[in-house]
Amino acid sequence: MEFNEKVRLQALRRYKILDTDPEEAFDDLTILASHICETPVAMISLIDSDRQWFKSKHGLNVSETPRAVSFCAVAIQQPDLFVVPDASKDPRFSSNPFVVSDPKIRFYAGAPFTSSDGHPLGTLCVVDMVPREHKIIGEGSWELSLPAVKARYAKRRAYSGGLTPPN
């Protein structure tokens, strides 16, 4: 999947959502993803120029991480669900600081979502500290969740002129 990074970042900024307060509608989706996939961690991430920022997070205490060590930065380059069954055995991630030290990520699955004009913005993702098989995740469940994420971002963009988005 090819994309122009400058145009992608412009699309992301049009949503005026980076560094905003938590919103219940997004938090409900991360809790649902964690429950469906039976993982301790779920996030809705946005990939900025040099960081990965979490609009919503469940089971995680940080609000952002460097893009250079972001699994989600790789996931947005994929057209569909991106799964890493065991990050410690994947050469793309085996030396990642979040794999070799706490929280010692092993399993990652992230589904990219795009802007209304098709630019990848971030992911709905789940993480576990134990390796897992891809088939554990019900892909149909992801297909149900992603339109909800996209719809919420569309509403957010429509109301980004200073109005509070509806719940």
Disulfide bonds with the S-S distance in Angstrom:
none
